[in-house]
Amino acid sequence: MRYDSVCKRNDVGIVPYFEEVPNVGFKIERAEFVNKTFRFNIKLIREVETLCHQKGISMNRFVDIALRYVLEHLDDEDEREQEANN
């Protein structure tokens, strides 16, 4: 059994207590994240911030999308460079 902390009102006020939660047979997968620090040219950052604002996405989401795109298309770019050199 798993126990979740929840709040309950009593004579003293609102206090946490633990409630037994049955196992319902499925597990919610949680993504793992790590913090990294990068240095970018200020001009580039201003362009990205403007784009993020226009598109309504966070800077983190933009970087995630951009990095995934690059990783997925990196081999394609290498192949094009090899073809151009032949």
Order of alpha helices (4+ residues) and beta strands (2+ residues): beta-beta-alpha-alpha
